[in-house]
Amino acid sequence: MQMNLSDADRAFRDEVRAFLAAELPPAISEKVLAGHGLSRDDYITWHKKLNAKGWACPHWPVEYGGCDWSPIQHYIFETELGEAGAPGEMPFGPDMVAPVIMHFGTDEQKEQHLPGILNADVFWCQGYSEPNSGSDLASLKCKAILDGDHYVVNGGKTWTTMGHWADWMFCLVRTDSSGKKQEGISFLLIDMKSPGISINPIITMEGGHEVNTVMFDDVRVPVANLIGEQDKGWTYAKFLLGYERTNMAGIPQAKRALRRVKEIAANEMDGDKPLIDNPRFRHKLADTEIQILALEATTLRLLADQVAGKTPGPEASFIKIRGTEIDQALTELTMDAVGNYALPFIPEAMEDGWNEEPVGPDYAMPAAPTYFNTRKVTIYGGSNEIQKNIIAKAVLGL
């Protein structure tokens, strides 16, 4: 997509580029561009550099530390970060729980939590899915019983991304079972250092440790950590999910990945002609690029609405569907491009510091781990099948 930038927008773009050139640690950007895993310290280091500039959470309202940018400036900022290989933001604090606290939290909760999120002093995770409550989130059973000025929480959460890194969790709990399943759910903020919390790793099929099972055994959570009203958590959860789904577009990352696929496919493999010369492969590349450009246009419209103060609607479901499908398509194209060298599946190749003798080109090593890891993206945030139901109901009236 080509945009006509004003002189002021070009000056802003140059400012972002200069900041990235001066402040983005090469060791971090090299990991991002090579497809290697990032550490907790990597994310925090970069977030703090952004916050020192005043750019850590530009989408926040100005009174909480955000930036009074135009939609074009937001677009430029995200594009330049993606082009430079800056880490994507861990969304659980800045993009997910922070808007909920801003809209529904008390002044005390805002004062307690927002500064730590803004400066990456506190790492958050999400406690939604349970062993038997994933896409049907309203069927959750993790229970919280009021006991004086505390809730006593028992049960478990699963697929908890980066729960082993987290200082706090925002969590949906069952506080009443007498009505409809969407009723009787409350939204709690839980200190992950609380007695009675145990974290068990789940090693995913590519060999990585991103997700966990978190168990609660008589965990006492102060009533002061309740967001909004008791039994009204479903309302806050739906509000949050809109923000989560809009963050799945990943346009700059998709463009970067597409360029990388083209570069790989232009190489000769074991004396064979470059794959880029294959008409069927070029057709798949073109189709994916068109999808990226279409999603970019939709995302820009949604960004303009958000900057104007509108809450994401059913269009967030479309972005979630298409963004995750594109993500998967790009990993499949990469597997095609590296050919036989994708077969030696070495999960450790994703880890920083891995220096074994590669089988084939260096760029081939992350192909299989990334492909396997990306199988999950159409599930989390509400499976794509659920998103299609939302669109059918909210947009088509079915």
N, C-alpha and C positions, 0 to 999 in steps of 0.2 A: 504494500500500500504506500503510495506517495502522498506526502502531506506538504502543503504550502505553509512554511513557517514564517512568522513575522521576524523582524530584526530582533525584537525582545526575546522571542522563543529561541532563535539561533544563539543569542548571547547566553541564555540559560543552558542550552545544550552544551555550549563550550565550557561553561562553569562546571557542569556535571562531569564532563570528560576530564577536565583538569583535576578535579577532586579525585576521581578514580585513578588517574595516573599517579597522583601523589600519595594516596592513602590506601588503596586496595593492596593488601599484602600479596606479593607474587606467589608465595607458597600456597596461599588459599585459592587464588584464581587458577593456578595450575592444577590443583585437585579438581576444581569444578570443571574445567575444560577437558580434563582427561577422564571424567566420569568416575573419579574415585570418591570414597566416603569422606565426610567431614566430621570433625570432632565437635563436642559441645563447646570447647574453647574457641574453635574456629568461628562458630556462629556468634558467640558472645563478643569476641574481638571485633568482628566486622560491625555488629550492631552498635557497639559502643563508639566506634569511629563515626558511624552515621549520626548517632545522637549528639556527638560533640559538634557536628556541623548543623544540627537541628533538623536532620532529614531522616531520623529513624522511623518515624510513623507519620509520614506526610499526609496520609488520608484521615488522620484524627482531626477533630475540631481544633482550631487554633488555641482555644483556652486550655486545652489539655496537652499542648505541645506539638500540634500538627502544623501543616503549612497551608497558607492561603494561596494555593496554586490553582491555575486553570486546568481543565481536563487535558489540554494539550501538554502542559508542563508535567502532569502526572504520567502521561503517556511517554514523554521524552525520558523522564527519569527511569521508568521501568525498562524502557528499551535500552538505554545506555548501560544500565546495570547488567542486563542480560547479555549484551554484546561483549562486555568486558570480562565476563566470567565471575561476577560477584555472586556470593551465595544467595540463594532464595531465602526469604525470611521464614523462620519457624513461626507458623501462623497462630499457634494456640494462645499465646498471650496477646500480641498486638492486633491480630485480625479477627480473633474469635471471642475470647472472654472480655477483652477491653470494651468493645462496643456494647456488650450486655451490661457491664458495670456502669458505663456512661449513661445508658438509657434507663436502667431499672435499679441500679444500686443506690445506696444511701451516700450521703456526703462523706461519712466515715469510711465506707468501703472504697470510694474513689480516692480519698487521701491515702489510704493504706496500700492500695494495689497499683494504681495507675503509674506513679513515678517509678516503681520497680520494674514494671513492664517496659516503660519508655526507655530506661537505661540498661535493660537486659540484666538487671541485678537478680531477677527472679524468673525462673524457667517454669513454664506451665505445661500441663498435659490435659487431655480430654477424657472424661469418664462417661461414655455413652453406651457403647455396645457391651453386651453381656453374652455368656456362652449360649444362651437360647433367645437372645434379643438383639438382632442385628438390624436388618432392614425394617423389621417390625419393632421399631424402637419403643413404641408405647407399651409393649408387653414386658418391659423391664421389671425385675423383681428385687433388685438391691434395695433393702429396706432401711428406713430411718425412723426411729421412734423417739418422740419428744420426751425428754427426761429433765425437767427443770429448765435450766438455761442452756442445755445441750441437746443435740440429737445423737442417738446411739445408732451407728451405721453398721449393718451386717450384710454380707453378700460379696459379689465380685464383679469386676469389669474385665473385658478382654480386648485384644487388639489395641492396647493402649500405647499409642506411638510415643516413643521417647519417655515413657513413664519412669524409666530408670535414671533419666536425667533431671526429672522434674522436682521442683520445690513445692509446687501447688498443683492441685487438680480442680477443674470445674466439673461437677458431677451431677447427674440426674439420679434421683433416688425416689423410691416409693414411700410416700407418707400417708396414703389412704388407699385402701383397696375396695371401698364400698361402691364406687360409681363406675363410669366408663373408664376404660384403661387409659385414655388420654388425660383423665382427671386424676387427682391424687398424686401427681408427680411434682417434686420440688427440686430447685436448683441450688446446690450447695457448693461453697468454696472450701476445699479441704487441704489442710497443711499435710504434705506428704511425709513429714517427720512425726506425725501423730502415732502414739503407741497403738499397735493392733493392725498396722498396714504391712502387708508382705507383697513383694514384687517378684514375679517369676518370669524369666525370659521366654519368649517364643522365637525360635530360630526359623526364619522363613526359607523358602526353597532355594534362594540364591545363596544361602549361608550367612545372611546378615542378621544382626540383632537390632531391630528397630522397634518391634512391638513386644508387648508383655501382657501377662495376666496380673491384675492387681486385686488382692483379697482384703476385705475389711472384717475384722473380728472385734466387735464391741468398740469400734472407734468413736470417740467422743468429739463431736464437732460443735463449737459454740453456735447458738442461735443467731448471733451477730453475723455469722457467715452465710446466712440465708439470703439469696437474692430475691428481692420483691416479696411476694406473698407466698405463704405455704400453699401447696397444691396447685399453684399456677405455673409450675416450671415448664409445662409443655409450650406455653406461649413464648417463653424466653428461649427455649430450645429451637423453635421454628425460626425465630428472629436470627439466632446465631447461625443456623444452617444456611440461611440465605447468603451470609457473608462468607461462610466456608466454601460454598459452591462457586461463588464468583472468583475465588482465588485459584481455581483449577484451570484457568485458560492457559497460562504459561506461554504467552505469545513470544516474548523474546527468547525463551529457552527453546521453544519449538523451531524458531527460525535458525537459531544456532545449530540445533541438532540436524536440521535439514541441510544446512551448508556442509556439516561434517559428513553426512551420508554422501553428498555429491563428491566431496573430496576423496573419500574412500573408494567410491565406485569408479572414479576416474583412474585409479591405479590398476596396473596389470597384476593379475594373480597367477603365479606359477606359469607365466608365459601366455596365459589366455588373454583374449581381448578384454579391455576394461568393461565392466558391467554396464557402465553408463551408455555404452553403444547399443545395448539391448533395447529394442523398442518397447517391449512389455515393461521392463524396469523403468524406463523413462516415463511411460504412461502412469505408473504408480507414483513416481516422484511428482509428476505434474498434478495428479489428483490430490495428493497430500498438501502440496503447496497452495492449491486453490482453497482447500478446506481451512488452512491456516489464515489466509487472507480474509475469508468470509467471517471466521470467528473473530479476527481482529476488529473488523468493522462493528460487529455486534458488541464486543467488549468496550469499544470506544463509546458507543451509545449508552451502555450501562454505566460507564465511568462518569459520563456527563450527568446522568440522573443522580448518582451517588453524591457527586460534588454539590449538586443542587439540594441535597438533603433528603432524597427519596430512598426508602428502604428497598433492597433487592426483592423483586417479585419472581414470577415463574420463569423469567428469562434466565435467572440464575441456574435453573435446572437444565436449560438448553446448553449453557456454557459448560456446566459440569459434564454433560454427556459428550459434547463434541471435543472439549479439551482433553478428556481422558482417552477418547478414541484416537485422537491424533497422537497423543503420547505413546500409546501402544503401537500405532502404525509406524511411527518413526523407529521404534526399537526393532520392529519386524524388518523394516527396510535396511537397518544397520546389520542385522543378522544375514540378510541376503548379500549385502555388500562385502562382508568379511569372508563369506563362503565357508570353506572347510575349516578355517581357523576359528570359527565359532564353536566347533565341536569339543575342543579341550576345555571343559567347563571348570574353571578355577575360581571359586568364590573369593579366595584371598587376594586375587588380582584387583579387587575393588578397594582394598585397604591401603592407606597411606604407608609408604615404606616398603611395600612388597617389591623385592628386587631379584626374584628368581629369573632364570633364563626363560624368556617368553617363547611360546610355541607360535611362530609366525610374527607378524608385525605387532608393535606395542599397542596400536589402536584396536586390535582385535580382542585383547584380553577382557575389557569390560563388557563386551557385546552380550555374551550369554547371561552373566549375572544381572545386567541391567534389564534384559528382556524378561527374565523370570521375575524380578522385583516389580516390574511394571504390570504384571498380570492383575495386581490387586487394585489398580487405580479406578477401575470401573465399578468397584464395590464400595470403597469407603466414601464417606460423605453422603451416604444413601445410594444404593445401587442404581445403575442406569435404568433398570427396569422400573424402579420406583419413580425415578425422575420423569420417565415417559408417562406414567400414570398421573403425576402432578400436572404435567403440561396438558394432557388430555382433559383433565378436570377443570383446570384454571383458565386455559386458553380456548380450548375447543368446546367446553361446556358439556363434555361427555360424562 
